[in-house]
Amino acid sequence: MSGQPRTPSAEVVLCPGGPALVRSDVLAVDVIVSDDQPAVKRPVVAFCRCGRTGREPWCDGTHKLARGSSSKKLPTRKDER
């Protein structure tokens, strides 16, 4: 051991039409939403890129509702503000 701190690594994969998956040596920690919902630590996280998630910044799969329905425009969370 050299005594040098190890530099964490990360890999980002942009899923076509979906989230950005981040795999890292460093665990992402979700905030505690309520007392009955504990914090979650994950080695792989999915960040929303469509703006439709109900759990910002995390992907909740809502982007799947828009697939194949180009005639329907789902509102984004930004449209609601």
mmCIF file of the N, C-alpha and C atoms, coordinates in Angstrom:
data_MODEL
# 
_entry.id   MODEL 
# 
loop_
_atom_site.group_PDB 
_atom_site.id 
_atom_site.type_symbol 
_atom_site.label_atom_id 
_atom_site.label_alt_id 
_atom_site.label_comp_id 
_atom_site.label_asym_id 
_atom_site.label_entity_id 
_atom_site.label_seq_id 
_atom_site.pdbx_PDB_ins_code 
_atom_site.Cartn_x 
_atom_site.Cartn_y 
_atom_site.Cartn_z 
_atom_site.occupancy 
_atom_site.B_iso_or_equiv 
_atom_site.pdbx_formal_charge 
_atom_site.auth_seq_id 
_atom_site.auth_comp_id 
_atom_site.auth_asym_id 
_atom_site.auth_atom_id 
_atom_site.pdbx_PDB_model_num 
ATOM 1   N N  . MET A 1 1  ? 0.840   -1.182 0.000   1.00 0.00 ? 1  MET A N  1 
ATOM 2   C CA . MET A 1 1  ? 0.000   0.000  0.000   1.00 0.00 ? 1  MET A CA 1 
ATOM 3   C C  . MET A 1 1  ? 0.877   1.234  0.000   1.00 0.00 ? 1  MET A C  1 
ATOM 4   N N  . SER A 1 2  ? 0.565   2.153  -0.869  1.00 0.00 ? 2  SER A N  1 
ATOM 5   C CA . SER A 1 2  ? 1.383   3.337  -1.009  1.00 0.00 ? 2  SER A CA 1 
ATOM 6   C C  . SER A 1 2  ? 0.956   4.462  -0.084  1.00 0.00 ? 2  SER A C  1 
ATOM 7   N N  . GLY A 1 3  ? -0.189  4.338  0.556   1.00 0.00 ? 3  GLY A N  1 
ATOM 8   C CA . GLY A 1 3  ? -0.665  5.399  1.422   1.00 0.00 ? 3  GLY A CA 1 
ATOM 9   C C  . GLY A 1 3  ? -1.408  6.496  0.682   1.00 0.00 ? 3  GLY A C  1 
ATOM 10  N N  . GLN A 1 4  ? -1.400  6.403  -0.639  1.00 0.00 ? 4  GLN A N  1 
ATOM 11  C CA . GLN A 1 4  ? -2.108  7.391  -1.450  1.00 0.00 ? 4  GLN A CA 1 
ATOM 12  C C  . GLN A 1 4  ? -3.596  7.072  -1.472  1.00 0.00 ? 4  GLN A C  1 
ATOM 13  N N  . PRO A 1 5  ? -4.461  8.091  -1.337  1.00 0.00 ? 5  PRO A N  1 
ATOM 14  C CA . PRO A 1 5  ? -5.893  7.815  -1.451  1.00 0.00 ? 5  PRO A CA 1 
ATOM 15  C C  . PRO A 1 5  ? -6.242  7.378  -2.868  1.00 0.00 ? 5  PRO A C  1 
ATOM 16  N N  . ARG A 1 6  ? -7.151  6.439  -2.953  1.00 0.00 ? 6  ARG A N  1 
ATOM 17  C CA . ARG A 1 6  ? -7.559  5.916  -4.254  1.00 0.00 ? 6  ARG A CA 1 
ATOM 18  C C  . ARG A 1 6  ? -8.563  6.870  -4.890  1.00 0.00 ? 6  ARG A C  1 
ATOM 19  N N  . THR A 1 7  ? -8.388  7.146  -6.169  1.00 0.00 ? 7  THR A N  1 
ATOM 20  C CA . THR A 1 7  ? -9.315  8.001  -6.899  1.00 0.00 ? 7  THR A CA 1 
ATOM 21  C C  . THR A 1 7  ? -10.517 7.165  -7.317  1.00 0.00 ? 7  THR A C  1 
ATOM 22  N N  . PRO A 1 8  ? -11.728 7.574  -6.900  1.00 0.00 ? 8  PRO A N  1 
ATOM 23  C CA . PRO A 1 8  ? -12.913 6.803  -7.292  1.00 0.00 ? 8  PRO A CA 1 
ATOM 24  C C  . PRO A 1 8  ? -13.136 6.874  -8.795  1.00 0.00 ? 8  PRO A C  1 
ATOM 25  N N  . SER A 1 9  ? -13.708 5.810  -9.327  1.00 0.00 ? 9  SER A N  1 
ATOM 26  C CA . SER A 1 9  ? -14.023 5.799  -10.750 1.00 0.00 ? 9  SER A CA 1 
ATOM 27  C C  . SER A 1 9  ? -15.529 5.793  -10.931 1.00 0.00 ? 9  SER A C  1 
ATOM 28  N N  . ALA A 1 10 ? -15.968 6.264  -12.087 1.00 0.00 ? 10 ALA A N  1 
ATOM 29  C CA . ALA A 1 10 ? -17.398 6.276  -12.404 1.00 0.00 ? 10 ALA A CA 1 
ATOM 30  C C  . ALA A 1 10 ? -17.575 6.028  -13.887 1.00 0.00 ? 10 ALA A C  1 
ATOM 31  N N  . GLU A 1 11 ? -18.683 5.378  -14.228 1.00 0.00 ? 11 GLU A N  1 
ATOM 32  C CA . GLU A 1 11 ? -19.045 5.134  -15.616 1.00 0.00 ? 11 GLU A CA 1 
ATOM 33  C C  . GLU A 1 11 ? -20.461 5.648  -15.806 1.00 0.00 ? 11 GLU A C  1 
ATOM 34  N N  . VAL A 1 12 ? -20.676 6.431  -16.851 1.00 0.00 ? 12 VAL A N  1 
ATOM 35  C CA . VAL A 1 12 ? -22.000 6.962  -17.156 1.00 0.00 ? 12 VAL A CA 1 
ATOM 36  C C  . VAL A 1 12 ? -22.462 6.367  -18.475 1.00 0.00 ? 12 VAL A C  1 
ATOM 37  N N  . VAL A 1 13 ? -23.650 5.770  -18.467 1.00 0.00 ? 13 VAL A N  1 
ATOM 38  C CA . VAL A 1 13 ? -24.236 5.190  -19.667 1.00 0.00 ? 13 VAL A CA 1 
ATOM 39  C C  . VAL A 1 13 ? -25.555 5.897  -19.928 1.00 0.00 ? 13 VAL A C  1 
ATOM 40  N N  . LEU A 1 14 ? -25.673 6.525  -21.109 1.00 0.00 ? 14 LEU A N  1 
ATOM 41  C CA . LEU A 1 14 ? -26.919 7.193  -21.484 1.00 0.00 ? 14 LEU A CA 1 
ATOM 42  C C  . LEU A 1 14 ? -27.797 6.190  -22.211 1.00 0.00 ? 14 LEU A C  1 
ATOM 43  N N  . CYS A 1 15 ? -28.894 5.817  -21.593 1.00 0.00 ? 15 CYS A N  1 
ATOM 44  C CA . CYS A 1 15 ? -29.824 4.852  -22.189 1.00 0.00 ? 15 CYS A CA 1 
ATOM 45  C C  . CYS A 1 15 ? -30.678 5.580  -23.224 1.00 0.00 ? 15 CYS A C  1 
ATOM 46  N N  . PRO A 1 16 ? -30.761 5.078  -24.451 1.00 0.00 ? 16 PRO A N  1 
ATOM 47  C CA . PRO A 1 16 ? -31.569 5.742  -25.476 1.00 0.00 ? 16 PRO A CA 1 
ATOM 48  C C  . PRO A 1 16 ? -33.022 5.880  -25.025 1.00 0.00 ? 16 PRO A C  1 
ATOM 49  N N  . GLY A 1 17 ? -33.507 7.109  -24.981 1.00 0.00 ? 17 GLY A N  1 
ATOM 50  C CA . GLY A 1 17 ? -34.874 7.375  -24.559 1.00 0.00 ? 17 GLY A CA 1 
ATOM 51  C C  . GLY A 1 17 ? -35.110 7.164  -23.081 1.00 0.00 ? 17 GLY A C  1 
ATOM 52  N N  . GLY A 1 18 ? -34.048 6.973  -22.322 1.00 0.00 ? 18 GLY A N  1 
ATOM 53  C CA . GLY A 1 18 ? -34.204 6.678  -20.898 1.00 0.00 ? 18 GLY A CA 1 
ATOM 54  C C  . GLY A 1 18 ? -33.233 7.456  -20.036 1.00 0.00 ? 18 GLY A C  1 
ATOM 55  N N  . PRO A 1 19 ? -32.931 6.905  -18.877 1.00 0.00 ? 19 PRO A N  1 
ATOM 56  C CA . PRO A 1 19 ? -32.116 7.627  -17.897 1.00 0.00 ? 19 PRO A CA 1 
ATOM 57  C C  . PRO A 1 19 ? -30.619 7.577  -18.185 1.00 0.00 ? 19 PRO A C  1 
ATOM 58  N N  . ALA A 1 20 ? -29.892 8.306  -17.379 1.00 0.00 ? 20 ALA A N  1 
ATOM 59  C CA . ALA A 1 20 ? -28.439 8.214  -17.343 1.00 0.00 ? 20 ALA A CA 1 
ATOM 60  C C  . ALA A 1 20 ? -28.103 7.289  -16.185 1.00 0.00 ? 20 ALA A C  1 
ATOM 61  N N  . LEU A 1 21 ? -27.482 6.147  -16.493 1.00 0.00 ? 21 LEU A N  1 
ATOM 62  C CA . LEU A 1 21 ? -27.062 5.213  -15.455 1.00 0.00 ? 21 LEU A CA 1 
ATOM 63  C C  . LEU A 1 21 ? -25.654 5.559  -15.020 1.00 0.00 ? 21 LEU A C  1 
ATOM 64  N N  . VAL A 1 22 ? -25.458 5.661  -13.719 1.00 0.00 ? 22 VAL A N  1 
ATOM 65  C CA . VAL A 1 22 ? -24.141 5.982  -13.185 1.00 0.00 ? 22 VAL A CA 1 
ATOM 66  C C  . VAL A 1 22 ? -23.704 4.832  -12.287 1.00 0.00 ? 22 VAL A C  1 
ATOM 67  N N  . ARG A 1 23 ? -22.599 4.205  -12.677 1.00 0.00 ? 23 ARG A N  1 
ATOM 68  C CA . ARG A 1 23 ? -21.986 3.139  -11.887 1.00 0.00 ? 23 ARG A CA 1 
ATOM 69  C C  . ARG A 1 23 ? -20.711 3.715  -11.306 1.00 0.00 ? 23 ARG A C  1 
ATOM 70  N N  . SER A 1 24 ? -20.526 3.534  -10.006 1.00 0.00 ? 24 SER A N  1 
ATOM 71  C CA . SER A 1 24 ? -19.376 4.155  -9.372  1.00 0.00 ? 24 SER A CA 1 
ATOM 72  C C  . SER A 1 24 ? -18.891 3.351  -8.170  1.00 0.00 ? 24 SER A C  1 
ATOM 73  N N  . ASP A 1 25 ? -17.648 3.592  -7.809  1.00 0.00 ? 25 ASP A N  1 
ATOM 74  C CA . ASP A 1 25 ? -17.095 3.039  -6.574  1.00 0.00 ? 25 ASP A CA 1 
ATOM 75  C C  . ASP A 1 25 ? -17.712 3.738  -5.365  1.00 0.00 ? 25 ASP A C  1 
ATOM 76  N N  . VAL A 1 26 ? -18.216 4.929  -5.573  1.00 0.00 ? 26 VAL A N  1 
ATOM 77  C CA . VAL A 1 26 ? -18.815 5.723  -4.501  1.00 0.00 ? 26 VAL A CA 1 
ATOM 78  C C  . VAL A 1 26 ? -20.320 5.493  -4.527  1.00 0.00 ? 26 VAL A C  1 
ATOM 79  N N  . LEU A 1 27 ? -20.896 5.167  -3.387  1.00 0.00 ? 27 LEU A N  1 
ATOM 80  C CA . LEU A 1 27 ? -22.331 4.922  -3.325  1.00 0.00 ? 27 LEU A CA 1 
ATOM 81  C C  . LEU A 1 27 ? -23.106 6.232  -3.351  1.00 0.00 ? 27 LEU A C  1 
ATOM 82  N N  . ALA A 1 28 ? -24.169 6.269  -4.166  1.00 0.00 ? 28 ALA A N  1 
ATOM 83  C CA . ALA A 1 28 ? -25.080 7.414  -4.154  1.00 0.00 ? 28 ALA A CA 1 
ATOM 84  C C  . ALA A 1 28 ? -26.075 7.171  -3.034  1.00 0.00 ? 28 ALA A C  1 
ATOM 85  N N  . VAL A 1 29 ? -26.368 8.191  -2.253  1.00 0.00 ? 29 VAL A N  1 
ATOM 86  C CA . VAL A 1 29 ? -27.280 8.053  -1.129  1.00 0.00 ? 29 VAL A CA 1 
ATOM 87  C C  . VAL A 1 29 ? -28.523 8.870  -1.403  1.00 0.00 ? 29 VAL A C  1 
ATOM 88  N N  . ASP A 1 30 ? -29.674 8.200  -1.402  1.00 0.00 ? 30 ASP A N  1 
ATOM 89  C CA . ASP A 1 30 ? -30.959 8.865  -1.575  1.00 0.00 ? 30 ASP A CA 1 
ATOM 90  C C  . ASP A 1 30 ? -31.327 9.516  -0.251  1.00 0.00 ? 30 ASP A C  1 
ATOM 91  N N  . VAL A 1 31 ? -32.015 10.629 -0.320  1.00 0.00 ? 31 VAL A N  1 
ATOM 92  C CA . VAL A 1 31 ? -32.444 11.297 0.910   1.00 0.00 ? 31 VAL A CA 1 
ATOM 93  C C  . VAL A 1 31 ? -33.581 10.511 1.549   1.00 0.00 ? 31 VAL A C  1 
ATOM 94  N N  . ILE A 1 32 ? -33.747 10.688 2.834   1.00 0.00 ? 32 ILE A N  1 
ATOM 95  C CA . ILE A 1 32 ? -34.854 10.048 3.534   1.00 0.00 ? 32 ILE A CA 1 
ATOM 96  C C  . ILE A 1 32 ? -36.105 10.858 3.263   1.00 0.00 ? 32 ILE A C  1 
ATOM 97  N N  . VAL A 1 33 ? -37.096 10.241 2.625   1.00 0.00 ? 33 VAL A N  1 
ATOM 98  C CA . VAL A 1 33 ? -38.334 10.918 2.262   1.00 0.00 ? 33 VAL A CA 1 
ATOM 99  C C  . VAL A 1 33 ? -39.237 11.050 3.470   1.00 0.00 ? 33 VAL A C  1 
ATOM 100 N N  . SER A 1 34 ? -39.330 10.002 4.275   1.00 0.00 ? 34 SER A N  1 
ATOM 101 C CA . SER A 1 34 ? -40.139 10.032 5.489   1.00 0.00 ? 34 SER A CA 1 
ATOM 102 C C  . SER A 1 34 ? -39.573 9.012  6.471   1.00 0.00 ? 34 SER A C  1 
ATOM 103 N N  . ASP A 1 35 ? -40.120 8.998  7.663   1.00 0.00 ? 35 ASP A N  1 
ATOM 104 C CA . ASP A 1 35 ? -39.627 8.083  8.686   1.00 0.00 ? 35 ASP A CA 1 
ATOM 105 C C  . ASP A 1 35 ? -39.812 6.620  8.294   1.00 0.00 ? 35 ASP A C  1 
ATOM 106 N N  . ASP A 1 36 ? -40.863 6.333  7.522   1.00 0.00 ? 36 ASP A N  1 
ATOM 107 C CA . ASP A 1 36 ? -41.116 4.938  7.150   1.00 0.00 ? 36 ASP A CA 1 
ATOM 108 C C  . ASP A 1 36 ? -40.402 4.532  5.868   1.00 0.00 ? 36 ASP A C  1 
ATOM 109 N N  . GLN A 1 37 ? -39.644 5.444  5.270   1.00 0.00 ? 37 GLN A N  1 
ATOM 110 C CA . GLN A 1 37 ? -38.904 5.144  4.054   1.00 0.00 ? 37 GLN A CA 1 
ATOM 111 C C  . GLN A 1 37 ? -37.420 5.432  4.305   1.00 0.00 ? 37 GLN A C  1 
ATOM 112 N N  . PRO A 1 38 ? -36.626 4.394  4.592   1.00 0.00 ? 38 PRO A N  1 
ATOM 113 C CA . PRO A 1 38 ? -35.221 4.610  4.943   1.00 0.00 ? 38 PRO A CA 1 
ATOM 114 C C  . PRO A 1 38 ? -34.378 5.054  3.751   1.00 0.00 ? 38 PRO A C  1 
ATOM 115 N N  . ALA A 1 39 ? -33.215 5.600  4.051   1.00 0.00 ? 39 ALA A N  1 
ATOM 116 C CA . ALA A 1 39 ? -32.272 6.003  3.008   1.00 0.00 ? 39 ALA A CA 1 
ATOM 117 C C  . ALA A 1 39 ? -31.844 4.779  2.218   1.00 0.00 ? 39 ALA A C  1 
ATOM 118 N N  . VAL A 1 40 ? -31.551 4.977  0.944   1.00 0.00 ? 40 VAL A N  1 
ATOM 119 C CA . VAL A 1 40 ? -31.140 3.887  0.073   1.00 0.00 ? 40 VAL A CA 1 
ATOM 120 C C  . VAL A 1 40 ? -29.738 4.185  -0.444  1.00 0.00 ? 40 VAL A C  1 
ATOM 121 N N  . LYS A 1 41 ? -28.863 3.210  -0.345  1.00 0.00 ? 41 LYS A N  1 
ATOM 122 C CA . LYS A 1 41 ? -27.511 3.345  -0.888  1.00 0.00 ? 41 LYS A CA 1 
ATOM 123 C C  . LYS A 1 41 ? -27.390 2.374  -2.037  1.00 0.00 ? 41 LYS A C  1 
ATOM 124 N N  . ARG A 1 42 ? -26.912 2.857  -3.189  1.00 0.00 ? 42 ARG A N  1 
ATOM 125 C CA . ARG A 1 42 ? -26.835 2.017  -4.382  1.00 0.00 ? 42 ARG A CA 1 
ATOM 126 C C  . ARG A 1 42 ? -25.518 2.217  -5.126  1.00 0.00 ? 42 ARG A C  1 
ATOM 127 N N  . PRO A 1 43 ? -24.952 1.127  -5.653  1.00 0.00 ? 43 PRO A N  1 
ATOM 128 C CA . PRO A 1 43 ? -23.746 1.267  -6.470  1.00 0.00 ? 43 PRO A CA 1 
ATOM 129 C C  . PRO A 1 43 ? -24.068 1.712  -7.900  1.00 0.00 ? 43 PRO A C  1 
ATOM 130 N N  . VAL A 1 44 ? -25.333 1.552  -8.340  1.00 0.00 ? 44 VAL A N  1 
ATOM 131 C CA . VAL A 1 44 ? -25.770 1.997  -9.663  1.00 0.00 ? 44 VAL A CA 1 
ATOM 132 C C  . VAL A 1 44 ? -27.037 2.820  -9.465  1.00 0.00 ? 44 VAL A C  1 
ATOM 133 N N  . VAL A 1 45 ? -27.058 4.033  -10.021 1.00 0.00 ? 45 VAL A N  1 
ATOM 134 C CA . VAL A 1 45 ? -28.239 4.884  -9.911  1.00 0.00 ? 45 VAL A CA 1 
ATOM 135 C C  . VAL A 1 45 ? -28.674 5.330  -11.298 1.00 0.00 ? 45 VAL A C  1 
ATOM 136 N N  . ALA A 1 46 ? -29.971 5.644  -11.433 1.00 0.00 ? 46 ALA A N  1 
ATOM 137 C CA . ALA A 1 46 ? -30.530 6.097  -12.707 1.00 0.00 ? 46 ALA A CA 1 
ATOM 138 C C  . ALA A 1 46 ? -31.063 7.512  -12.514 1.00 0.00 ? 46 ALA A C  1 
ATOM 139 N N  . PHE A 1 47 ? -30.468 8.457  -13.209 1.00 0.00 ? 47 PHE A N  1 
ATOM 140 C CA . PHE A 1 47 ? -30.902 9.849  -13.156 1.00 0.00 ? 47 PHE A CA 1 
ATOM 141 C C  . PHE A 1 47 ? -31.837 10.136 -14.322 1.00 0.00 ? 47 PHE A C  1 
ATOM 142 N N  . CYS A 1 48 ? -32.963 10.786 -14.040 1.00 0.00 ? 48 CYS A N  1 
ATOM 143 C CA . CYS A 1 48 ? -33.957 11.125 -15.063 1.00 0.00 ? 48 CYS A CA 1 
ATOM 144 C C  . CYS A 1 48 ? -33.371 12.120 -16.057 1.00 0.00 ? 48 CYS A C  1 
ATOM 145 N N  . ARG A 1 49 ? -33.657 11.891 -17.346 1.00 0.00 ? 49 ARG A N  1 
ATOM 146 C CA . ARG A 1 49 ? -33.258 12.840 -18.386 1.00 0.00 ? 49 ARG A CA 1 
ATOM 147 C C  . ARG A 1 49 ? -34.460 13.407 -19.118 1.00 0.00 ? 49 ARG A C  1 
ATOM 148 N N  . CYS A 1 50 ? -35.672 12.857 -18.862 1.00 0.00 ? 50 CYS A N  1 
ATOM 149 C CA . CYS A 1 50 ? -36.849 13.315 -19.603 1.00 0.00 ? 50 CYS A CA 1 
ATOM 150 C C  . CYS A 1 50 ? -37.622 14.408 -18.864 1.00 0.00 ? 50 CYS A C  1 
ATOM 151 N N  . GLY A 1 51 ? -37.395 14.552 -17.565 1.00 0.00 ? 51 GLY A N  1 
ATOM 152 C CA . GLY A 1 51 ? -38.079 15.579 -16.791 1.00 0.00 ? 51 GLY A CA 1 
ATOM 153 C C  . GLY A 1 51 ? -39.467 15.185 -16.319 1.00 0.00 ? 51 GLY A C  1 
ATOM 154 N N  . ARG A 1 52 ? -39.865 13.939 -16.515 1.00 0.00 ? 52 ARG A N  1 
ATOM 155 C CA . ARG A 1 52 ? -41.220 13.512 -16.149 1.00 0.00 ? 52 ARG A CA 1 
ATOM 156 C C  . ARG A 1 52 ? -41.287 12.749 -14.830 1.00 0.00 ? 52 ARG A C  1 
ATOM 157 N N  . THR A 1 53 ? -40.164 12.467 -14.227 1.00 0.00 ? 53 THR A N  1 
ATOM 158 C CA . THR A 1 53 ? -40.138 11.654 -13.023 1.00 0.00 ? 53 THR A CA 1 
ATOM 159 C C  . THR A 1 53 ? -40.879 12.304 -11.861 1.00 0.00 ? 53 THR A C  1 
ATOM 160 N N  . GLY A 1 54 ? -41.387 11.485 -11.001 1.00 0.00 ? 54 GLY A N  1 
ATOM 161 C CA . GLY A 1 54 ? -42.012 11.970 -9.779  1.00 0.00 ? 54 GLY A CA 1 
ATOM 162 C C  . GLY A 1 54 ? -41.057 11.907 -8.601  1.00 0.00 ? 54 GLY A C  1 
ATOM 163 N N  . ARG A 1 55 ? -39.813 11.462 -8.853  1.00 0.00 ? 55 ARG A N  1 
ATOM 164 C CA . ARG A 1 55 ? -38.813 11.322 -7.781  1.00 0.00 ? 55 ARG A CA 1 
ATOM 165 C C  . ARG A 1 55 ? -37.530 12.050 -8.145  1.00 0.00 ? 55 ARG A C  1 
ATOM 166 N N  . GLU A 1 56 ? -37.625 13.240 -8.664  1.00 0.00 ? 56 GLU A N  1 
ATOM 167 C CA . GLU A 1 56 ? -36.476 13.998 -9.142  1.00 0.00 ? 56 GLU A CA 1 
ATOM 168 C C  . GLU A 1 56 ? -35.335 13.983 -8.130  1.00 0.00 ? 56 GLU A C  1 
ATOM 169 N N  . PRO A 1 57 ? -34.122 13.704 -8.481  1.00 0.00 ? 57 PRO A N  1 
ATOM 170 C CA . PRO A 1 57 ? -33.550 13.566 -9.812  1.00 0.00 ? 57 PRO A CA 1 
ATOM 171 C C  . PRO A 1 57 ? -33.542 12.123 -10.321 1.00 0.00 ? 57 PRO A C  1 
ATOM 172 N N  . TRP A 1 58 ? -34.128 11.176 -9.567  1.00 0.00 ? 58 TRP A N  1 
ATOM 173 C CA . TRP A 1 58 ? -34.068 9.765  -9.901  1.00 0.00 ? 58 TRP A CA 1 
ATOM 174 C C  . TRP A 1 58 ? -35.087 9.398  -10.971 1.00 0.00 ? 58 TRP A C  1 
ATOM 175 N N  . CYS A 1 59 ? -34.757 8.454  -11.822 1.00 0.00 ? 59 CYS A N  1 
ATOM 176 C CA . CYS A 1 59 ? -35.677 7.942  -12.833 1.00 0.00 ? 59 CYS A CA 1 
ATOM 177 C C  . CYS A 1 59 ? -36.684 7.018  -12.151 1.00 0.00 ? 59 CYS A C  1 
ATOM 178 N N  . ASP A 1 60 ? -37.963 7.190  -12.483 1.00 0.00 ? 60 ASP A N  1 
ATOM 179 C CA . ASP A 1 60 ? -38.996 6.297  -11.943 1.00 0.00 ? 60 ASP A CA 1 
ATOM 180 C C  . ASP A 1 60 ? -39.680 5.490  -13.043 1.00 0.00 ? 60 ASP A C  1 
ATOM 181 N N  . GLY A 1 61 ? -39.149 5.541  -14.270 1.00 0.00 ? 61 GLY A N  1 
ATOM 182 C CA . GLY A 1 61 ? -39.687 4.758  -15.372 1.00 0.00 ? 61 GLY A CA 1 
ATOM 183 C C  . GLY A 1 61 ? -40.785 5.444  -16.151 1.00 0.00 ? 61 GLY A C  1 
ATOM 184 N N  . THR A 1 62 ? -41.138 6.677  -15.806 1.00 0.00 ? 62 THR A N  1 
ATOM 185 C CA . THR A 1 62 ? -42.214 7.386  -16.486 1.00 0.00 ? 62 THR A CA 1 
ATOM 186 C C  . THR A 1 62 ? -41.925 7.570  -17.969 1.00 0.00 ? 62 THR A C  1 
ATOM 187 N N  . HIS A 1 63 ? -40.657 7.632  -18.358 1.00 0.00 ? 63 HIS A N  1 
ATOM 188 C CA . HIS A 1 63 ? -40.305 7.817  -19.773 1.00 0.00 ? 63 HIS A CA 1 
ATOM 189 C C  . HIS A 1 63 ? -40.874 6.698  -20.643 1.00 0.00 ? 63 HIS A C  1 
ATOM 190 N N  . LYS A 1 64 ? -41.116 5.536  -20.050 1.00 0.00 ? 64 LYS A N  1 
ATOM 191 C CA . LYS A 1 64 ? -41.654 4.402  -20.816 1.00 0.00 ? 64 LYS A CA 1 
ATOM 192 C C  . LYS A 1 64 ? -43.072 4.675  -21.309 1.00 0.00 ? 64 LYS A C  1 
ATOM 193 N N  . LEU A 1 65 ? -43.819 5.527  -20.596 1.00 0.00 ? 65 LEU A N  1 
ATOM 194 C CA . LEU A 1 65 ? -45.186 5.861  -21.000 1.00 0.00 ? 65 LEU A CA 1 
ATOM 195 C C  . LEU A 1 65 ? -45.219 6.624  -22.318 1.00 0.00 ? 65 LEU A C  1 
ATOM 196 N N  . ALA A 1 66 ? -44.156 7.352  -22.627 1.00 0.00 ? 66 ALA A N  1 
ATOM 197 C CA . ALA A 1 66 ? -44.125 8.186  -23.822 1.00 0.00 ? 66 ALA A CA 1 
ATOM 198 C C  . ALA A 1 66 ? -43.675 7.418  -25.066 1.00 0.00 ? 66 ALA A C  1 
ATOM 199 N N  . ARG A 1 67 ? -43.106 6.248  -24.895 1.00 0.00 ? 67 ARG A N  1 
ATOM 200 C CA . ARG A 1 67 ? -42.608 5.479  -26.044 1.00 0.00 ? 67 ARG A CA 1 
ATOM 201 C C  . ARG A 1 67 ? -43.747 5.089  -26.981 1.00 0.00 ? 67 ARG A C  1 
ATOM 202 N N  . GLY A 1 68 ? -43.533 5.316  -28.256 1.00 0.00 ? 68 GLY A N  1 
ATOM 203 C CA . GLY A 1 68 ? -44.493 4.895  -29.262 1.00 0.00 ? 68 GLY A CA 1 
ATOM 204 C C  . GLY A 1 68 ? -45.732 5.765  -29.348 1.00 0.00 ? 68 GLY A C  1 
ATOM 205 N N  . SER A 1 69 ? -45.795 6.828  -28.571 1.00 0.00 ? 69 SER A N  1 
ATOM 206 C CA . SER A 1 69 ? -46.978 7.692  -28.637 1.00 0.00 ? 69 SER A CA 1 
ATOM 207 C C  . SER A 1 69 ? -46.542 9.118  -28.929 1.00 0.00 ? 69 SER A C  1 
ATOM 208 N N  . SER A 1 70 ? -46.018 9.328  -30.138 1.00 0.00 ? 70 SER A N  1 
ATOM 209 C CA . SER A 1 70 ? -45.510 10.647 -30.501 1.00 0.00 ? 70 SER A CA 1 
ATOM 210 C C  . SER A 1 70 ? -46.634 11.673 -30.612 1.00 0.00 ? 70 SER A C  1 
ATOM 211 N N  . SER A 1 71 ? -47.891 11.209 -30.776 1.00 0.00 ? 71 SER A N  1 
ATOM 212 C CA . SER A 1 71 ? -48.999 12.150 -30.872 1.00 0.00 ? 71 SER A CA 1 
ATOM 213 C C  . SER A 1 71 ? -49.395 12.705 -29.512 1.00 0.00 ? 71 SER A C  1 
ATOM 214 N N  . LYS A 1 72 ? -49.034 11.986 -28.427 1.00 0.00 ? 72 LYS A N  1 
ATOM 215 C CA . LYS A 1 72 ? -49.356 12.448 -27.083 1.00 0.00 ? 72 LYS A CA 1 
ATOM 216 C C  . LYS A 1 72 ? -48.117 13.054 -26.468 1.00 0.00 ? 72 LYS A C  1 
ATOM 217 N N  . LYS A 1 73 ? -48.225 14.275 -25.988 1.00 0.00 ? 73 LYS A N  1 
ATOM 218 C CA . LYS A 1 73 ? -47.114 14.887 -25.286 1.00 0.00 ? 73 LYS A CA 1 
ATOM 219 C C  . LYS A 1 73 ? -47.437 14.876 -23.808 1.00 0.00 ? 73 LYS A C  1 
ATOM 220 N N  . LEU A 1 74 ? -46.659 14.115 -23.063 1.00 0.00 ? 74 LEU A N  1 
ATOM 221 C CA . LEU A 1 74 ? -46.855 14.076 -21.627 1.00 0.00 ? 74 LEU A CA 1 
ATOM 222 C C  . LEU A 1 74 ? -46.259 15.331 -21.012 1.00 0.00 ? 74 LEU A C  1 
ATOM 223 N N  . PRO A 1 75 ? -46.911 15.902 -20.020 1.00 0.00 ? 75 PRO A N  1 
ATOM 224 C CA . PRO A 1 75 ? -46.344 17.087 -19.376 1.00 0.00 ? 75 PRO A CA 1 
ATOM 225 C C  . PRO A 1 75 ? -45.101 16.718 -18.592 1.00 0.00 ? 75 PRO A C  1 
ATOM 226 N N  . THR A 1 76 ? -44.159 17.620 -18.550 1.00 0.00 ? 76 THR A N  1 
ATOM 227 C CA . THR A 1 76 ? -42.969 17.405 -17.724 1.00 0.00 ? 76 THR A CA 1 
ATOM 228 C C  . THR A 1 76 ? -43.187 18.142 -16.421 1.00 0.00 ? 76 THR A C  1 
ATOM 229 N N  . ARG A 1 77 ? -42.377 17.834 -15.447 1.00 0.00 ? 77 ARG A N  1 
ATOM 230 C CA . ARG A 1 77 ? -42.475 18.537 -14.162 1.00 0.00 ? 77 ARG A CA 1 
ATOM 231 C C  . ARG A 1 77 ? -42.195 20.016 -14.368 1.00 0.00 ? 77 ARG A C  1 
ATOM 232 N N  . LYS A 1 78 ? -41.368 20.353 -15.345 1.00 0.00 ? 78 LYS A N  1 
ATOM 233 C CA . LYS A 1 78 ? -41.046 21.756 -15.618 1.00 0.00 ? 78 LYS A CA 1 
ATOM 234 C C  . LYS A 1 78 ? -42.272 22.501 -16.149 1.00 0.00 ? 78 LYS A C  1 
ATOM 235 N N  . ASP A 1 79 ? -43.154 21.786 -16.892 1.00 0.00 ? 79 ASP A N  1 
ATOM 236 C CA . ASP A 1 79 ? -44.374 22.415 -17.403 1.00 0.00 ? 79 ASP A CA 1 
ATOM 237 C C  . ASP A 1 79 ? -45.334 22.789 -16.283 1.00 0.00 ? 79 ASP A C  1 
ATOM 238 N N  . GLU A 1 80 ? -45.267 22.062 -15.168 1.00 0.00 ? 80 GLU A N  1 
ATOM 239 C CA . GLU A 1 80 ? -46.164 22.292 -14.055 1.00 0.00 ? 80 GLU A CA 1 
ATOM 240 C C  . GLU A 1 80 ? -45.785 23.500 -13.221 1.00 0.00 ? 80 GLU A C  1 
ATOM 241 N N  . ARG A 1 81 ? -44.579 23.951 -13.352 1.00 0.00 ? 81 ARG A N  1 
ATOM 242 C CA . ARG A 1 81 ? -44.096 25.065 -12.510 1.00 0.00 ? 81 ARG A CA 1 
ATOM 243 C C  . ARG A 1 81 ? -44.549 26.393 -13.009 1.00 0.00 ? 81 ARG A C  1 
# 
